[in-house]
Amino acid sequence: MTIRWSLFALAWLAPLAWAEAPAKLFYTSQTDFTEMSLTLKRADALQPEFIEVDVTLTPQARERTKALTQAAMHKQMTLYLNGRQLNTATVHGVLSGPGLRFSIPRDQLLEMMPSLLK
């Protein structure tokens, strides 16, 4: 019985050993964005607990984003802003445009606001 449970546990945990860590995409609002706007409230918001952020990337941030999303195609990628983790998602396409939209949880926005205003 012990061997059976050991094999079951091994078969269940084995995929975790080969799981790939998400790619990491870091942005600093002071150097990576030329424009930034926040949408605090929308009548048709699907997730009102999040604040939408629209940014325009600098040419350097744009190239970095394009290269990272090409390398992470169909894999997980985690977005960081000013050192804080925002979210993790699967990359389904290369992000190469000047604009980018992401969301920040409302409770994190108050903590992050001083770093966004610099």
BELURCOR-V872441 format. One record per residue. RES is the residue in one letter. PHI is phi in whole degrees, -180 to 180 (none if undefined). PSI is psi in degrees with one decimal (* if undefined). Layout:
RES|PHI|PSI / RES|PHI|PSI
This chain:
M|none|-36.3 / T|-66|-40.4 / I|-65|-40.4 / R|-61|-46.4 / W|-67|-35.8 / S|-65|-43.0 / L|-66|-39.8 / F|-62|-46.4 / A|-63|-41.2 / L|-63|-44.4 / A|-66|-34.0 / W|-76|-36.2 / L|-91|-15.8 / A|-56|-44.6 / P|-60|-29.3 / L|-66|-30.9 / A|-67|-30.3 / W|-99|-0.2 / A|-63|134.6 / E|-89|136.5 / A|-68|144.2 / P|-64|148.3 / A|-67|154.1 / K|-119|125.9 / L|-115|111.5 / F|-103|132.3 / Y|-124|146.0 / T|-119|121.6 / S|-61|-31.2 / Q|-70|-33.0 / T|-114|-19.5 / D|-101|-12.5 / F|-119|135.3 / T|-95|-25.1 / E|-142|149.3 / M|-151|132.7 / S|-136|145.6 / L|-112|136.6 / T|-106|104.5 / L|-77|-30.6 / K|-153|136.3 / R|-137|139.1 / A|-64|-34.0 / D|-101|22.2 / A|-65|129.1 / L|-76|-30.9 / Q|-130|86.4 / P|-67|-11.2 / E|-81|1.9 / F|-119|147.4 / I|-103|129.2 / E|-82|137.6 / V|-124|123.7 / D|-109|128.5 / V|-130|156.1 / T|-111|124.3 / L|-83|147.6 / T|-69|161.2 / P|-56|-38.6 / Q|-67|-44.2 / A|-66|-34.8 / R|-64|-45.8 / E|-65|-41.2 / R|-63|-41.3 / T|-65|-43.8 / K|-61|-47.4 / A|-64|-42.3 / L|-70|-41.0 / T|-71|-29.9 / Q|-65|-43.0 / A|-71|-27.8 / A|-102|18.0 / M|-53|129.1 / H|65|20.1 / K|-123|171.9 / Q|-78|144.5 / M|-140|135.6 / T|-108|132.9 / L|-99|131.3 / Y|-121|140.4 / L|-130|122.1 / N|51|40.8 / G|84|-2.5 / R|-106|133.5 / Q|-72|129.4 / L|-102|-55.8 / N|-162|166.6 / T|-126|135.1 / A|-146|164.3 / T|-87|133.7 / V|-80|121.3 / H|-111|-6.6 / G|-166|162.0 / V|-78|129.1 / L|-92|108.1 / S|-126|-2.3 / G|-81|169.6 / P|-75|-24.2 / G|-101|152.8 / L|-148|140.5 / R|-126|132.9 / F|-145|176.1 / S|-126|152.0 / I|-123|131.4 / P|-58|138.4 / R|-52|-42.3 / D|-67|-28.0 / Q|-80|-25.8 / L|-61|-42.6 / L|-62|-38.7 / E|-70|-34.0 / M|-85|-17.8 / M|-54|-45.0 / P|-58|-37.9 / S|-74|-27.1 / L|-75|-26.0 / L|-84|-10.7 / K|-72|*
